[in-house]
């Protein structure tokens, strides 16, 4: 019945045209009905260009003439990453504007050669376009620009399977470095806190996050070259890892692993959208401008930066990082005896764990474990927890300097380190529950992450080299 109806609809079409029509469709897989065809790639390309300027997906959608739900869906399904190149295609391919011109001229009964002359294309290009991309739902080929553009885009797709989906060894390596367990130096696993279930949104606000190895995709990508220098199959770019995490349908990594990224974002955020003096205990001889020049260029080891990360209930952890090696020390600050039981006394000792007395005691105990040559200076924030810096300097031989007000860039390594630590110790959580051994495990994990600035060596490796160089220098001096 269908064949008879088809023959009736096409009875006035010459047999030669029908034969060519069947030949054009013979090697093409069946296409689903487009319904209402999706907007052209030119529209999508303009949408993503607007996203890159920093505006919202709703504003970008309205600017390119699609509905807000469509723009939102484009953004979320692509994970905030452009799924197509933003470079305009070369003039080799027909544009949507040219297809609209072809449709108008064809409606005016113009021939192939006339249309080719009008738009400046080869007649063969026009002939193939009219045969291959015409709408056929009515039984006869009828050229419509929107349908032709959709068919051309479908035919041009060359989907590739993600590398990690076919390479199990590479997949296991990437997943382990991204979401593996935090371990103590003896290899035992630290469970860490129990985070809330992932709901497809950004990291939980002021709640616990899962503790993981949490290497960045760039660290993983470059470390592969170090660990597998002769195995070309163990290669993947950091951008491919991000795409596997953010873009739906890639199938290589589970979407919930975005919670292991430092930012914890479920969607990639366009960069343009993200842009949008001595006093008290700080005397003139310890201001930042008095710090020796050798501490600024990172050429000499032994210069440190420090600060606190604060939790709820007056809990805190001291963070110290060496400027040259980026090696991290975490200072355990337990609450002092009587906290929560003895009423606070005005001008009395702070029992919260990071008062001047407790801070000084803990910091001295931490710093004196280091060789004397590796504790030259310490640059601190202007907090009063280090108001007893003179006593600290006397007992450790480490000169303390304080950064200028509202100038975190004067302690850049420490600020960056505190950002990394917030993945393990989020804001709004009680930090006093973690033992000194737990802090040591987290420091051990971070000190064994490769760093781009260290040529993909780990801080532990660089710090060990510094100790060896000091020991050799001491032996040479003794001889």
C-alpha positions as CSV (number, residue, x, y, z in Angstrom):
1,X,0.0,0.0,0.0
2,X,2.8,2.4,0.9
3,X,4.7,1.6,-2.3
4,X,1.6,2.2,-4.4
5,X,1.0,5.6,-2.6
6,X,4.7,6.5,-3.1
7,X,4.6,5.7,-6.8
8,X,1.4,7.8,-7.2
9,X,3.0,10.8,-5.4
10,X,6.1,10.6,-7.6
11,X,4.5,9.6,-10.9
12,X,5.2,12.9,-12.6
13,X,9.0,12.8,-11.6
14,X,11.2,11.6,-14.4
15,X,12.7,8.2,-13.8
16,X,16.3,9.6,-14.2
17,X,15.6,12.1,-11.3
18,X,14.2,9.3,-9.1
19,X,17.1,7.1,-9.8
20,X,19.6,9.9,-8.8
21,X,17.4,10.6,-5.8
22,X,17.7,6.9,-4.7
23,X,21.4,6.9,-5.3
24,X,22.0,10.0,-3.1
25,X,20.2,8.4,-0.2
26,X,21.7,4.9,-0.6
27,X,24.8,5.4,1.4
28,X,23.3,7.7,4.0
29,X,21.9,6.2,7.3
30,X,18.3,6.9,8.0
31,X,17.7,10.3,9.7
32,X,15.1,10.8,12.3
33,X,12.4,13.3,11.5
34,X,13.7,16.7,12.7
35,X,10.3,17.9,13.8
36,X,11.1,21.5,14.5
37,X,14.8,21.6,13.4
38,X,17.3,22.9,16.0
39,X,18.7,26.4,15.4
40,X,21.7,26.4,13.1
41,X,25.3,26.1,14.3
42,X,25.7,29.8,13.4
43,X,23.1,30.6,16.1
44,X,24.7,28.3,18.6
45,X,28.1,29.7,17.8
46,X,26.9,33.2,18.5
47,X,25.2,31.9,21.8
48,X,28.6,30.6,23.1
49,X,30.4,33.7,22.0
50,X,28.0,35.7,24.2
51,X,28.5,33.3,27.1
52,X,32.2,33.9,26.8
53,X,31.6,37.6,27.4
54,X,30.3,36.8,30.9
55,X,26.5,37.2,30.4
56,X,24.0,34.6,31.6
57,X,22.6,31.8,29.5
58,X,19.1,33.5,29.6
59,X,20.5,36.8,28.3
60,X,22.5,35.0,25.6
61,X,19.5,33.0,24.5
62,X,17.3,36.1,24.1
63,X,20.1,37.8,22.1
64,X,20.3,35.1,19.6
65,X,16.5,34.6,19.2
66,X,15.9,31.3,21.1
67,X,13.8,30.7,24.2
68,X,15.4,30.9,27.7
69,X,14.7,27.2,28.4
70,X,16.6,26.3,25.2
71,X,19.6,28.4,26.1
72,X,19.6,27.0,29.6
73,X,19.5,23.5,28.3
74,X,22.4,24.2,25.9
75,X,24.5,25.5,28.7
76,X,23.7,22.7,31.2
77,X,24.0,19.8,28.7
78,X,27.4,21.1,27.6
79,X,28.6,21.5,31.2
80,X,29.2,25.2,30.5
81,X,31.8,24.3,27.8
82,X,31.2,25.2,24.1
83,X,30.4,21.9,22.3
84,X,31.5,23.3,18.9
85,X,34.3,25.4,17.6
86,X,33.7,29.1,17.8
87,X,35.7,29.7,14.6
88,X,33.6,30.4,11.6
89,X,33.6,27.6,9.0
90,X,35.6,28.3,5.8
91,X,33.8,29.5,2.6
92,X,34.0,25.9,1.2
93,X,30.7,25.1,2.9
94,X,27.3,26.7,2.2
95,X,26.1,29.0,5.0
96,X,22.6,29.2,6.3
97,X,22.2,32.6,4.6
98,X,23.2,31.0,1.2
99,X,20.7,28.2,1.8
100,X,18.0,30.8,2.4
101,X,18.9,32.5,-0.8
102,X,18.8,29.2,-2.7
103,X,15.3,28.5,-1.3
104,X,14.0,31.9,-2.4
105,X,15.4,31.6,-5.9
106,X,14.2,28.0,-6.2
107,X,10.7,29.2,-5.3
108,X,10.9,31.6,-8.2
109,X,11.5,28.6,-10.5
110,X,15.1,29.6,-11.3
111,X,17.3,26.8,-12.7
112,X,20.5,25.5,-11.1
113,X,22.9,27.5,-13.2
114,X,21.0,30.7,-12.6
115,X,21.0,30.2,-8.9
116,X,24.8,29.4,-9.0
117,X,25.5,32.6,-10.9
118,X,23.4,34.6,-8.4
119,X,25.2,33.4,-5.3
120,X,28.6,32.8,-6.8
121,X,28.8,29.1,-6.4
122,X,29.6,26.2,-8.8
123,X,26.5,24.7,-10.4
124,X,27.5,21.2,-9.2
125,X,27.4,22.5,-5.6
126,X,23.9,23.8,-6.1
127,X,22.7,20.6,-7.8
128,X,24.0,18.4,-5.0
129,X,22.5,20.7,-2.3
130,X,19.1,20.5,-3.9
131,X,19.2,16.7,-4.2
132,X,20.8,15.8,-0.9
133,X,19.3,18.2,1.6
134,X,15.8,18.8,0.3
135,X,12.8,18.0,2.5
136,X,11.1,14.8,1.4
137,X,8.3,14.3,3.8
138,X,5.7,15.4,1.3
139,X,6.7,12.7,-1.2
140,X,8.6,15.0,-3.5
141,X,11.9,16.9,-2.8
142,X,11.1,20.4,-1.7
143,X,13.9,22.6,-0.7
144,X,13.6,24.5,2.6
145,X,16.6,26.3,4.1
146,X,16.0,25.3,7.7
147,X,15.6,21.6,6.9
148,X,18.6,21.7,4.5
149,X,20.8,23.3,7.2
150,X,19.7,20.6,9.7
151,X,20.5,17.8,7.2
152,X,23.9,19.3,6.4
153,X,24.8,19.5,10.1
154,X,23.6,15.9,10.8
155,X,25.6,14.6,7.8
156,X,28.7,16.5,8.9
157,X,28.8,15.0,12.4
158,X,31.9,12.8,13.1
159,X,31.4,11.6,16.7
160,X,34.5,10.2,18.4
161,X,34.6,7.8,21.3
162,X,36.3,9.4,24.3
163,X,39.8,8.0,24.8
164,X,39.2,7.0,28.4
165,X,36.1,5.0,27.4
166,X,38.3,2.6,25.4
167,X,41.5,2.6,27.5
168,X,40.8,1.0,30.9
169,X,44.3,1.6,32.2
170,X,44.2,5.3,31.4
171,X,40.6,5.5,32.9
172,X,41.7,3.9,36.1
173,X,44.8,6.1,36.5
174,X,42.8,9.3,35.9
175,X,40.0,8.3,38.3
176,X,42.4,7.2,41.1
177,X,44.3,10.6,41.0
178,X,41.0,12.5,40.9
179,X,38.9,10.6,43.4
180,X,41.2,8.2,45.2
181,X,41.4,7.9,49.0
182,X,43.5,10.1,51.3
183,X,46.1,8.0,52.9
184,X,48.5,8.3,55.9
185,X,52.2,8.0,55.3
186,X,51.9,4.3,56.3
187,X,49.4,3.7,53.5
188,X,46.3,3.4,55.7
189,X,43.1,5.0,54.4
190,X,41.7,8.1,56.2
191,X,37.9,8.0,55.8
192,X,37.3,11.7,56.4
193,X,33.9,13.2,56.9
194,X,30.7,11.8,55.4
195,X,29.5,14.4,52.8
196,X,25.9,14.9,51.8
197,X,24.7,13.1,48.6
198,X,25.6,14.8,45.3
199,X,22.5,16.3,43.6
200,X,24.0,17.6,40.4
201,X,24.7,21.0,41.9
202,X,27.8,22.8,43.1
203,X,29.7,21.8,46.2
204,X,27.6,21.9,49.4
205,X,27.6,25.3,51.1
206,X,29.4,25.3,54.4
207,X,29.1,21.5,54.7
208,X,31.6,18.7,54.7
209,X,33.1,17.6,51.4
210,X,34.5,14.2,50.5
211,X,38.3,13.8,51.1
212,X,40.0,12.6,48.0
213,X,43.4,12.8,46.3
214,X,41.9,15.5,44.1
215,X,44.6,16.1,41.6
216,X,43.6,18.7,39.1
217,X,43.2,17.6,35.4
218,X,46.3,19.5,34.5
219,X,48.3,17.8,37.2
220,X,47.1,14.4,36.0
221,X,47.8,15.1,32.3
222,X,51.4,16.2,32.9
223,X,52.2,13.6,35.5
224,X,51.3,10.9,32.9
225,X,54.3,11.9,30.9
226,X,56.5,11.5,34.0
227,X,55.1,8.1,35.0
228,X,54.8,6.7,31.5
229,X,57.5,8.4,29.4
230,X,57.5,5.6,26.7
231,X,53.8,4.7,26.6
232,X,52.0,7.0,24.2
233,X,48.7,5.3,24.9
234,X,48.9,6.8,28.4
235,X,48.3,10.4,27.3
236,X,45.3,12.7,27.7
237,X,45.0,16.4,27.8
238,X,43.5,18.2,30.8
239,X,40.8,19.6,28.5
240,X,39.7,16.1,27.6
241,X,39.4,15.3,31.3
242,X,37.3,18.3,31.9
243,X,35.0,17.4,29.0
244,X,34.6,13.9,30.4
245,X,33.5,15.4,33.7
246,X,31.3,18.2,32.5
247,X,29.7,17.2,29.1
248,X,26.8,14.8,29.3
249,X,27.1,11.7,27.1
250,X,30.8,11.4,27.0
251,X,30.6,8.3,29.2
252,X,34.1,8.2,30.4
253,X,33.9,9.6,34.0
254,X,30.8,10.0,36.2
255,X,29.5,13.5,36.6
256,X,29.5,13.3,40.4
257,X,33.3,13.3,40.3
258,X,33.2,17.0,39.7
259,X,32.8,17.2,43.5
260,X,36.5,16.1,43.6
261,X,37.6,19.2,41.8
262,X,38.9,22.0,44.0
263,X,36.1,24.4,43.0
264,X,33.4,21.7,43.3
265,X,31.4,23.2,40.4
266,X,28.9,21.1,38.6
267,X,29.2,23.4,35.6
268,X,32.2,25.2,34.1
269,X,32.1,28.9,34.9
270,X,33.2,31.3,32.1
271,X,36.2,33.2,33.1
272,X,34.7,36.6,32.2
273,X,31.7,35.8,34.5
274,X,34.0,35.2,37.4
275,X,35.8,38.6,37.1
276,X,33.1,40.6,37.8
277,X,50.5,50.4,58.4
278,X,52.3,49.4,61.9
279,X,49.8,49.1,64.7
280,X,49.3,47.2,67.9
281,X,51.6,44.2,68.0
282,X,53.1,45.1,64.6
283,X,56.1,47.2,65.1
284,X,58.0,49.1,62.3
285,X,60.8,46.4,62.2
286,X,58.4,43.6,61.2
287,X,56.4,45.2,58.5
288,X,56.4,43.6,55.0
289,X,58.7,46.2,53.5
290,X,61.5,45.1,55.9
291,X,61.5,41.5,54.7
292,X,64.8,40.6,53.0
293,X,64.8,40.6,49.2
294,X,65.9,37.0,49.0
295,X,62.5,35.9,50.3
296,X,60.8,37.5,47.4
297,X,62.4,35.8,44.4
298,X,62.1,32.2,45.9
299,X,65.8,31.5,45.0
300,X,66.7,30.6,48.6
301,X,64.9,28.0,50.7
302,X,63.7,28.6,54.2
303,X,61.2,31.4,53.8
304,X,57.7,30.6,54.8
305,X,54.2,32.1,54.7
306,X,51.5,31.4,57.2
307,X,47.9,32.0,58.2
308,X,44.9,30.4,59.9
309,X,41.9,28.7,58.3
310,X,38.9,29.2,60.6
311,X,36.0,26.9,61.4
312,X,33.0,27.0,63.6
313,X,33.1,27.2,67.4
314,X,36.4,29.1,67.4
315,X,38.2,26.2,65.8
316,X,41.2,26.7,63.5
317,X,44.1,25.1,61.8
318,X,47.5,26.8,61.3
319,X,48.9,26.6,57.8
320,X,52.5,27.2,56.9
321,X,54.0,26.8,53.4
322,X,57.6,27.1,52.2
323,X,57.8,29.6,49.3
324,X,60.4,27.8,47.2
325,X,59.2,24.1,47.5
326,X,55.5,24.8,48.3
327,X,55.9,22.3,51.1
328,X,53.0,22.5,53.6
329,X,53.0,22.1,57.4
330,X,49.6,22.0,59.2
331,X,49.6,23.2,62.9
332,X,47.2,21.4,65.2
333,X,45.4,23.8,67.5
334,X,43.3,21.9,70.0
335,X,41.0,23.8,72.3
336,X,42.6,24.5,75.7
337,X,41.4,22.9,78.9
338,X,38.3,24.6,80.2
339,X,36.9,25.7,76.9
340,X,33.1,25.7,77.1
341,X,33.1,25.2,80.8
342,X,34.9,28.2,82.3
343,X,33.2,31.6,81.6
344,X,35.4,33.8,79.4
345,X,37.5,36.3,81.4
346,X,38.1,39.8,80.0
347,X,41.8,40.1,78.9
348,X,42.3,36.5,80.0
349,X,43.8,33.8,77.9
350,X,41.8,32.6,74.8
351,X,40.8,29.0,75.2
352,X,39.6,28.5,71.7
353,X,42.9,27.1,70.5
354,X,44.3,29.9,68.5
355,X,44.9,32.6,71.1
356,X,48.4,34.1,71.3
357,X,49.7,31.6,73.9
358,X,48.3,28.5,72.3
359,X,49.4,29.7,68.8
360,X,52.9,30.4,69.9
361,X,53.3,27.0,71.6
362,X,52.0,25.0,68.7
363,X,53.9,27.1,66.1
364,X,57.2,26.8,68.0
365,X,56.8,23.0,68.3
366,X,56.1,22.7,64.5
367,X,58.9,25.0,63.3
368,X,61.7,23.6,65.6
369,X,61.3,20.2,63.8
370,X,62.9,21.8,60.7
371,X,66.6,22.3,60.1
372,X,67.8,25.7,61.3
373,X,68.8,26.7,57.7
374,X,65.2,26.1,56.5
375,X,63.5,28.4,59.0
376,X,64.7,31.9,58.1
377,X,61.6,34.0,57.9
378,X,57.9,33.7,58.3
379,X,55.4,36.1,56.6
380,X,52.1,36.2,58.4
381,X,48.7,37.9,58.1
382,X,48.0,40.7,60.5
383,X,46.0,38.6,62.9
384,X,46.6,39.0,66.7
385,X,47.1,35.2,67.1
386,X,50.8,35.9,66.5
387,X,51.1,38.9,68.8
388,X,53.8,37.0,70.7
389,X,56.0,37.0,67.6
390,X,59.0,38.3,69.5
391,X,59.1,35.2,71.8
392,X,58.6,33.0,68.7
393,X,61.5,34.6,66.9
394,X,63.7,34.3,70.0
395,X,63.0,30.5,70.4
396,X,63.1,29.4,66.8
397,X,65.5,31.9,65.2
398,X,62.8,32.6,62.6
399,X,62.2,36.3,61.9
400,X,58.5,37.2,61.5
401,X,57.1,39.8,59.1
402,X,53.5,40.9,58.7
403,X,51.8,41.6,55.4
404,X,50.2,45.0,54.7
405,X,46.5,45.4,55.5
406,X,44.1,43.9,52.8
407,X,47.1,42.6,50.8
408,X,46.7,38.8,50.5
409,X,48.9,38.9,47.3
410,X,51.9,39.5,49.6
411,X,51.4,35.9,50.8
412,X,50.3,34.3,47.5
413,X,51.6,30.8,48.2
414,X,49.8,30.6,51.5
415,X,46.5,31.9,50.0
416,X,46.7,29.4,47.2
417,X,47.4,26.6,49.7
418,X,44.5,27.7,51.9
419,X,42.2,27.4,48.9
420,X,43.4,23.8,48.4
421,X,42.9,23.0,52.0
422,X,39.3,24.2,52.0
423,X,38.5,21.1,49.9
424,X,39.3,19.1,53.0
425,X,38.3,21.6,55.6
426,X,35.3,23.6,54.3
427,X,34.1,26.8,55.8
428,X,31.4,26.5,58.4
429,X,32.6,23.1,59.7
430,X,34.2,22.3,63.1
431,X,37.9,21.9,62.6
432,X,38.7,20.9,66.2
433,X,37.5,17.3,65.5
434,X,40.5,16.5,63.4
435,X,43.5,15.0,65.2
436,X,47.2,15.9,64.5
437,X,47.5,12.6,62.6
438,X,44.6,13.6,60.4
439,X,46.2,16.9,59.6
440,X,49.5,15.1,58.9
441,X,47.7,12.8,56.4
442,X,46.2,15.8,54.5
443,X,49.6,17.6,54.4
444,X,51.2,14.4,53.2
445,X,48.6,14.2,50.4
446,X,49.1,17.8,49.2
447,X,52.9,17.5,49.5
448,X,52.8,14.5,47.1
449,X,50.7,16.2,44.4
450,X,52.8,17.3,41.4
451,X,52.8,21.0,40.8
452,X,53.1,22.8,37.4
453,X,55.3,25.6,38.9
454,X,57.8,22.9,40.1
455,X,58.1,21.3,36.7
456,X,55.5,18.6,37.8
457,X,57.6,17.6,40.7
458,X,56.0,17.3,44.1
459,X,56.7,19.7,47.0
460,X,58.0,16.7,49.0
461,X,60.5,15.9,46.3
462,X,61.7,19.5,46.0
463,X,61.9,19.8,49.9
464,X,63.9,16.6,50.1
465,X,66.4,18.0,47.5
466,X,66.7,21.2,49.6
467,X,67.6,19.1,52.7
468,X,70.2,17.0,50.7
469,X,71.8,20.2,49.3
470,X,72.1,21.6,52.8
471,X,73.7,18.4,54.1
472,X,76.2,18.4,51.3
473,X,77.1,22.0,51.9
474,X,77.6,21.3,55.6
475,X,79.9,18.4,54.8
476,X,81.9,20.5,52.3
477,X,82.3,23.3,54.9
478,X,83.5,20.8,57.6
479,X,86.1,19.4,55.2
